[in-house]
Amino acid sequence: MIKIAYGIDHFLQSGVDAWSGKSIALVTNQTGRTSHFQSTIDALNKIDSIQLKKLFACEHGIRGDVQAGVHVEHAIDPNSSLPIFSLYGPTKKVSTELLEDVDAIFFDIQDVGVRFYTYLATVKNVMEACVVSGTAFVVLDRPNPIASLVSGNILDLHFSSFVGPYNMPITSGLTIGEYARLLQKESYPSIELHVYEVKKWKRSMWGEDWQQPWIPPSPNIPHVSTTLYYPISCFIEGTNLSEGRGTTKPFEWIGAPWFKQDEMIAHFSAKELPGIKLIPAFFTPNMSKHAGVNCKGIQLLMTAREGLNVARAGFELLHSIFAVHEEAKWLEPFKKGMHSFIDLLWGTDSVRKGIDQGLSYSEVSKEWQVGLEEWKARTKSILLYS
């Protein structure tokens, strides 16, 4: 196995001179580290020829200790004494005034390769601000742990949101750097974009092939294996069931106090999905839905990941849940006039409506493959890795 080198390693080795005399800002969190485990904040702050002036924090905060959906506050970083400005507060836009005194804004965060993981929305918001302010955008790239899994519907822009910022599939196959290149190509052609690539990484590699320890990019993605379950079971967030938040198996355990385990397993197993099995599970979440309540449910077991269709697995999981449980409900929209959260996660209302009508996956997804072929054509010119 070959140990990969991250974009920050590439930058420190051969990119520093190009930024000599420049002032920069940095969007990062606890995953922003070199392959030798030095934080990107410290690495950039120690370069005499570059002035690191401020930090920006996304969802979960600069140290990854803030739970999903909780606003991140402005603060002072106790280690570097740099100001931290929140990009996940009452507003998630980037104030162009904060970019007036910097030449570039750097981005170094581990992504998980899934459309509704909110770091993608933050990248888009930062790039929009850079276009207005004339600030360069620099991605210190990191690999996508599930890059070989490209699956799902292309988001309908009528359902765009912070959990669906762009018309892309559920699992895109792209790194953050490639995603930024796509945004530049299709939406922000005037932006000055630089991507420092990952070295010795191939798209066919799974997370454990990197020969680098996994640093959780958020509290509920504790293991690299969680990135395989997340694009399947995150859709449970749009229902009244627990998706395992507040347990030791987030996105692997799913359930509720009224869950019918045997009926659910039988209904799902009859679909004969390759790569996924269900077994009974019992858990008590300490936070989020059904906190403090004993839940019956299921554990998802990944038996094979090559060729896994995460979109179908996510659909069939919901289809079985709603077929078996009359207690299962879709969550109401968070605000009046908003789409329901399940529609925002899917980037369409056709899945919710299809399940309510008892339609099959093949009926609901009949146009999805066409969209994926178009996606391959759209992204061919911006790919950086084999």
C-alpha positions as CSV (number, residue, x, y, z in Angstrom):
1,M,0.0,0.0,0.0
2,I,1.2,3.5,-0.8
3,K,0.8,6.3,1.7
4,I,-0.8,9.3,0.1
5,A,0.2,13.0,0.6
6,Y,-2.5,15.6,1.0
7,G,-2.9,18.9,-0.8
8,I,-1.4,20.7,2.2
9,D,1.7,18.5,1.9
10,H,1.9,19.4,-1.8
11,F,1.6,23.1,-1.0
12,L,4.2,23.1,1.7
13,Q,6.6,21.2,-0.6
14,S,6.3,23.3,-3.7
15,G,3.6,26.0,-3.5
16,V,4.7,28.4,-0.8
17,D,6.9,30.7,-3.0
18,A,4.0,31.5,-5.2
19,W,2.2,33.1,-2.3
20,S,5.1,35.0,-0.8
21,G,4.1,38.4,0.6
22,K,0.4,37.5,0.4
23,S,-2.3,37.7,3.2
24,I,-4.6,34.7,3.4
25,A,-7.6,33.4,5.3
26,L,-8.3,29.7,5.9
27,V,-11.5,27.6,6.0
28,T,-10.6,24.4,8.0
29,N,-11.5,22.2,10.9
30,Q,-9.8,19.3,12.8
31,T,-9.3,17.3,9.6
32,G,-7.0,20.0,8.2
33,R,-3.7,18.3,9.0
34,T,-0.6,17.3,7.1
35,S,0.3,13.7,6.5
36,H,2.6,14.1,9.6
37,F,-0.4,15.3,11.7
38,Q,0.6,19.0,12.0
39,S,-2.5,21.2,11.8
40,T,-2.9,23.2,8.6
41,I,-3.5,26.3,10.9
42,D,-0.1,25.8,12.5
43,A,1.6,24.9,9.2
44,L,0.5,28.1,7.4
45,N,0.9,30.3,10.5
46,K,4.6,29.3,10.7
47,I,5.4,30.4,7.2
48,D,7.2,33.8,7.5
49,S,6.5,34.9,3.9
50,I,2.7,34.4,4.2
51,Q,0.4,36.2,6.7
52,L,-2.5,34.0,7.9
53,K,-4.9,36.7,9.1
54,K,-8.2,34.8,10.0
55,L,-10.0,31.5,10.1
56,F,-13.4,30.5,9.0
57,A,-15.5,27.7,10.6
58,C,-18.1,25.5,8.8
59,E,-20.8,23.3,10.3
60,H,-19.4,21.4,13.4
61,G,-16.9,24.2,14.1
62,I,-13.2,24.7,13.8
63,R,-12.5,21.7,16.1
64,G,-15.4,19.5,15.1
65,D,-17.1,19.6,18.5
66,V,-20.4,21.2,17.5
67,Q,-23.3,18.9,16.7
68,A,-25.2,18.9,13.4
69,G,-27.5,21.9,12.8
70,V,-26.1,23.9,15.8
71,H,-25.0,27.4,15.0
72,V,-21.2,28.0,15.2
73,E,-20.2,31.2,17.0
74,H,-17.5,33.7,16.1
75,A,-14.5,33.2,18.4
76,I,-10.8,33.5,18.9
77,D,-8.8,30.4,18.3
78,P,-7.0,29.7,21.6
79,N,-4.0,28.0,19.9
80,S,-3.2,30.6,17.3
81,S,-5.0,33.7,18.7
82,L,-6.5,34.2,15.2
83,P,-10.1,35.3,14.9
84,I,-12.6,32.7,13.8
85,F,-15.6,33.8,11.7
86,S,-18.5,31.5,11.5
87,L,-19.9,30.3,8.1
88,Y,-22.6,28.3,9.9
89,G,-24.6,30.8,11.9
90,P,-27.8,32.8,11.4
91,T,-26.3,33.5,7.9
92,K,-24.2,31.0,6.0
93,K,-23.1,33.5,3.4
94,V,-19.5,34.9,3.4
95,S,-19.3,38.6,4.0
96,T,-17.2,40.1,1.2
97,E,-16.0,42.7,3.8
98,L,-14.1,39.9,5.5
99,L,-12.2,39.2,2.3
100,E,-11.1,42.8,1.7
101,D,-7.8,42.5,3.6
102,V,-6.8,39.1,2.2
103,D,-5.4,38.0,-1.2
104,A,-6.7,34.4,-1.0
105,I,-8.9,32.2,1.0
106,F,-7.6,28.6,1.5
107,F,-9.8,25.6,2.1
108,D,-8.6,22.4,3.8
109,I,-11.4,20.1,5.1
110,Q,-11.9,16.4,4.6
111,D,-15.2,15.8,2.7
112,V,-17.1,12.5,2.4
113,G,-18.2,12.7,-1.3
114,V,-22.0,13.1,-0.6
115,R,-24.1,15.9,-2.0
116,F,-25.9,16.7,1.3
117,Y,-22.8,17.0,3.4
118,T,-22.8,20.7,4.0
119,Y,-19.1,21.5,3.3
120,L,-20.0,21.5,-0.4
121,A,-22.5,24.4,0.2
122,T,-19.8,26.3,2.1
123,V,-17.4,25.9,-0.8
124,K,-20.0,27.3,-3.1
125,N,-20.8,30.3,-0.8
126,V,-17.1,31.0,-0.4
127,M,-16.5,30.9,-4.2
128,E,-19.4,33.3,-4.7
129,A,-17.9,35.8,-2.3
130,C,-14.5,35.4,-4.0
131,V,-16.0,36.3,-7.3
132,V,-17.4,39.5,-5.9
133,S,-14.3,40.5,-4.0
134,G,-11.8,39.4,-6.5
135,T,-10.1,37.1,-4.0
136,A,-8.4,33.9,-5.1
137,F,-9.7,30.6,-3.9
138,V,-7.2,27.9,-3.0
139,V,-8.1,24.3,-2.3
140,L,-5.7,22.1,-0.4
141,D,-7.3,18.9,-1.8
142,R,-8.1,15.7,0.0
143,P,-9.3,12.4,-1.3
144,N,-12.9,11.2,-1.6
145,P,-13.3,8.0,0.5
146,I,-16.1,6.7,-1.8
147,A,-14.9,8.2,-5.1
148,S,-15.8,5.0,-7.1
149,L,-19.5,5.2,-6.0
150,V,-21.3,7.6,-8.4
151,S,-25.0,7.2,-7.8
152,G,-28.4,8.8,-7.6
153,N,-30.5,11.5,-9.1
154,I,-29.2,14.9,-10.3
155,L,-30.6,17.5,-7.9
156,D,-33.4,19.6,-9.3
157,L,-32.4,23.2,-8.7
158,H,-35.9,24.0,-7.5
159,F,-34.9,22.0,-4.4
160,S,-31.5,23.5,-3.9
161,S,-30.6,24.2,-0.3
162,F,-27.7,24.1,2.1
163,V,-28.0,20.2,1.9
164,G,-28.2,20.4,-1.9
165,P,-26.3,23.3,-3.3
166,Y,-25.7,22.2,-6.8
167,N,-27.2,20.0,-9.6
168,M,-25.1,16.9,-8.9
169,P,-25.8,13.3,-8.0
170,I,-26.0,12.0,-4.4
171,T,-22.5,10.6,-4.5
172,S,-20.5,12.6,-7.0
173,G,-17.1,10.8,-7.2
174,L,-15.4,14.2,-7.0
175,T,-12.9,15.6,-4.5
176,I,-13.4,19.1,-3.1
177,G,-10.8,20.4,-5.6
178,E,-12.6,18.8,-8.6
179,Y,-15.9,20.2,-7.3
180,A,-14.4,23.6,-7.2
181,R,-13.1,23.2,-10.7
182,L,-16.6,22.2,-11.9
183,L,-18.1,25.3,-10.2
184,Q,-15.5,27.4,-11.9
185,K,-16.3,25.9,-15.3
186,E,-20.1,26.1,-15.0
187,S,-20.8,29.0,-12.7
188,Y,-17.8,31.2,-11.8
189,P,-15.5,31.4,-14.8
190,S,-13.9,34.6,-13.6
191,I,-12.6,33.2,-10.3
192,E,-8.9,32.7,-9.7
193,L,-8.8,29.1,-8.6
194,H,-5.8,27.0,-7.5
195,V,-6.0,23.4,-6.5
196,Y,-3.0,21.7,-4.8
197,E,-3.6,18.0,-5.6
198,V,-3.4,14.9,-3.5
199,K,-0.3,12.8,-4.4
200,K,-0.3,9.0,-4.9
201,W,-4.1,8.8,-4.7
202,K,-6.3,7.1,-7.2
203,R,-10.1,7.3,-7.5
204,S,-10.4,3.5,-7.1
205,M,-8.9,3.7,-3.6
206,W,-11.2,3.2,-0.5
207,G,-10.5,5.2,2.6
208,E,-8.4,2.5,4.3
209,D,-6.2,2.3,1.2
210,W,-4.8,5.7,1.9
211,Q,-2.5,4.5,4.7
212,Q,-3.5,7.5,6.7
213,P,-5.6,7.5,9.9
214,W,-9.2,8.7,9.6
215,I,-10.0,11.9,11.4
216,P,-13.8,12.3,11.8
217,P,-14.9,15.3,9.8
218,S,-18.0,15.6,12.0
219,P,-19.2,14.0,15.2
220,N,-21.3,11.4,13.5
221,I,-18.9,10.2,10.9
222,P,-16.6,8.5,13.4
223,H,-15.0,5.9,11.0
224,V,-14.1,5.8,7.4
225,S,-16.6,3.0,7.0
226,T,-19.4,5.4,8.1
227,T,-19.0,7.2,4.8
228,L,-20.4,4.1,3.1
229,Y,-23.5,4.1,5.2
230,Y,-24.1,7.8,5.4
231,P,-25.4,8.3,1.8
232,I,-27.8,5.4,2.3
233,S,-29.3,6.1,5.7
234,C,-29.0,9.9,6.0
235,F,-32.4,10.1,4.3
236,I,-33.8,8.8,7.7
237,E,-33.2,12.3,8.9
238,G,-36.3,13.3,6.9
239,T,-38.5,10.9,8.9
240,N,-39.6,10.4,12.5
241,L,-37.1,7.5,13.0
242,S,-33.7,7.8,14.6
243,E,-30.8,7.5,12.1
244,G,-28.5,6.5,15.0
245,R,-27.3,10.0,16.1
246,G,-26.4,9.8,19.8
247,T,-25.3,6.2,19.5
248,T,-22.0,4.4,18.8
249,K,-23.3,3.4,15.4
250,P,-24.6,6.6,13.7
251,F,-26.1,5.9,10.2
252,E,-25.7,2.1,10.8
253,W,-28.4,1.8,13.4
254,I,-31.9,2.9,12.4
255,G,-35.1,2.5,14.5
256,A,-37.8,3.8,16.8
257,P,-39.7,2.6,19.8
258,W,-42.4,1.1,17.6
259,F,-40.1,-0.5,14.9
260,K,-41.2,-3.9,13.6
261,Q,-37.8,-5.6,13.2
262,D,-38.9,-9.0,11.7
263,E,-41.3,-7.5,9.2
264,M,-38.8,-4.9,8.2
265,I,-36.0,-7.3,7.6
266,A,-38.2,-9.7,5.6
267,H,-39.6,-6.9,3.4
268,F,-36.2,-5.5,2.7
269,S,-34.5,-8.8,2.2
270,A,-37.1,-9.8,-0.5
271,K,-35.7,-7.0,-2.6
272,E,-32.3,-8.9,-2.8
273,L,-30.1,-5.8,-2.9
274,P,-26.5,-6.8,-3.5
275,G,-24.0,-5.6,-0.8
276,I,-26.5,-4.8,2.0
277,K,-28.0,-7.0,4.8
278,L,-30.1,-6.1,7.8
279,I,-30.0,-7.6,11.3
280,P,-31.9,-6.6,14.5
281,A,-30.5,-3.9,16.7
282,F,-31.5,-2.3,20.0
283,F,-30.3,1.1,21.1
284,T,-31.0,4.2,23.2
285,P,-30.0,7.5,21.6
286,N,-28.5,10.0,24.0
287,M,-29.5,13.0,21.7
288,S,-31.6,13.9,18.7
289,K,-34.7,11.9,17.8
290,H,-36.0,9.5,20.5
291,A,-33.3,10.7,22.9
292,G,-33.3,8.6,26.1
293,V,-35.9,6.2,24.7
294,N,-35.2,2.5,24.1
295,C,-35.5,1.9,20.3
296,K,-35.9,-1.3,18.4
297,G,-34.4,-1.2,14.9
298,I,-32.0,-2.6,12.4
299,Q,-28.3,-2.5,11.8
300,L,-27.1,-2.1,8.2
301,L,-24.3,-4.5,7.3
302,M,-22.2,-3.8,4.3
303,T,-21.3,-7.2,2.7
304,A,-19.8,-5.9,-0.5
305,R,-19.1,-2.3,-1.6
306,E,-17.9,-2.8,-5.2
307,G,-20.7,-1.7,-7.5
308,L,-23.0,-0.7,-4.6
309,N,-25.9,1.4,-5.7
310,V,-26.3,3.8,-2.7
311,A,-29.3,5.6,-4.2
312,R,-31.3,2.4,-4.6
313,A,-30.3,1.2,-1.2
314,G,-31.5,4.5,0.3
315,F,-34.7,4.3,-1.6
316,E,-35.5,0.7,-0.7
317,L,-34.7,1.3,2.9
318,L,-37.4,4.1,3.0
319,H,-39.7,2.0,0.9
320,S,-39.6,-0.9,3.3
321,I,-39.9,1.4,6.4
322,F,-43.1,3.0,5.1
323,A,-44.6,-0.2,3.8
324,V,-44.2,-1.9,7.2
325,H,-44.8,0.9,9.7
326,E,-48.0,3.0,9.7
327,E,-46.3,5.0,12.4
328,A,-43.6,6.2,10.0
329,K,-44.0,9.8,9.0
330,W,-42.1,12.4,6.9
331,L,-40.9,15.4,9.0
332,E,-42.9,18.6,8.3
333,P,-41.0,21.5,6.7
334,F,-38.8,23.4,9.1
335,K,-40.4,26.7,8.1
336,K,-43.6,27.7,6.3
337,G,-43.1,27.8,2.6
338,M,-40.1,25.5,2.7
339,H,-39.8,22.1,1.0
340,S,-39.9,19.1,3.4
341,F,-36.5,18.0,4.6
342,I,-36.7,14.7,2.8
343,D,-37.3,16.5,-0.5
344,L,-34.2,18.7,0.1
345,L,-32.1,15.6,0.9
346,W,-33.2,13.9,-2.3
347,G,-33.2,17.1,-4.4
348,T,-36.7,16.2,-5.7
349,D,-40.1,15.4,-4.4
350,S,-40.6,12.4,-6.6
351,V,-39.1,10.0,-4.1
352,R,-41.4,11.0,-1.3
353,K,-44.4,11.0,-3.6
354,G,-43.4,7.7,-5.2
355,I,-43.1,6.0,-1.8
356,D,-46.4,7.4,-0.7
357,Q,-47.9,6.0,-3.8
358,G,-46.2,2.6,-3.5
359,L,-44.2,3.0,-6.6
360,S,-41.1,0.9,-7.2
361,Y,-37.5,2.1,-7.4
362,S,-37.4,1.4,-11.2
363,E,-40.5,3.6,-11.7
364,V,-39.2,6.5,-9.6
365,S,-35.6,6.3,-10.9
366,K,-36.3,5.7,-14.6
367,E,-34.6,9.0,-15.7
368,W,-31.7,8.9,-13.2
369,Q,-29.2,6.9,-15.4
370,V,-29.5,9.5,-18.1
371,G,-28.6,12.1,-15.6
372,L,-25.6,10.1,-14.5
373,E,-24.3,9.8,-18.1
374,E,-24.7,13.5,-18.5
375,W,-22.8,14.0,-15.2
376,K,-19.9,12.0,-16.5
377,A,-19.8,14.2,-19.6
378,R,-20.0,17.4,-17.5
379,T,-17.1,16.4,-15.2
380,K,-14.7,14.7,-17.7
381,S,-12.7,17.9,-18.3
382,I,-12.3,18.9,-14.6
383,L,-11.1,15.5,-13.2
384,L,-7.6,15.6,-11.6
385,Y,-7.1,12.0,-10.7
386,S,-7.2,8.7,-12.6
